[in-house]
């Protein structure tokens, strides 16, 4: 399947629009903090997108802690691709969260981090409560539909056998929410949309930029709603 990346206007404006997302989040934060709190012990790991790290997800993690969740980042430094971290180390970082969450952890992944979250859930569904992806390009045609792909390939030159478009496009066997924005300036938004009629999958459109999805008031609202459900 052939898809094009977002047009030049969306691409060049994505970072400036992310600043608008942050400004709106600042105004909406007092209302978001009044959303329902966790009703039972629940753990959440937030996985950063390509070139992102836990510091960038810090506001979202603190918001989830405010709502009563045991929430952390992934603890693997900057996300430079599959060859920049150890899967064993990531699984070890998940263990305390799984214990604190009565045997399960929910995964939230921004962009590339959401692809990791889906694949972790595919491999170990018994220990994953749910997956929420934020602008994650897991759909068919993803390689040609992203402005970040060329840099990603340079940093990850060795082929990864798990990077099959046919496999990545299949939802993991756990409740999954795909949050996306049609104004995405980094990846074609269609690749962030789960196709098919799987009853465990919910697609949610929000306004905003790709870069700012982890600092987007609408995203925080839906994340809180999904975790509470």
VENFEN-V101821 format. One record per helix or strand of 3 or more residues. SS is the DSSP state (H for helix, E for strand). FROM is the first residue (numbers start at 1). LEN is the number of residues. Records with the same first field share a line. If there is no record, write none. Layout:
SS = FROM-LEN, FROM-LEN
This chain:
H = 8-25, 58-9, 82-3, 87-14, 112-12, 125-3, 142-4, 149-7, 165-4, 189-4, 213-3, 217-12
E = 43-5, 70-3, 105-6, 128-7, 175-6, 201-5
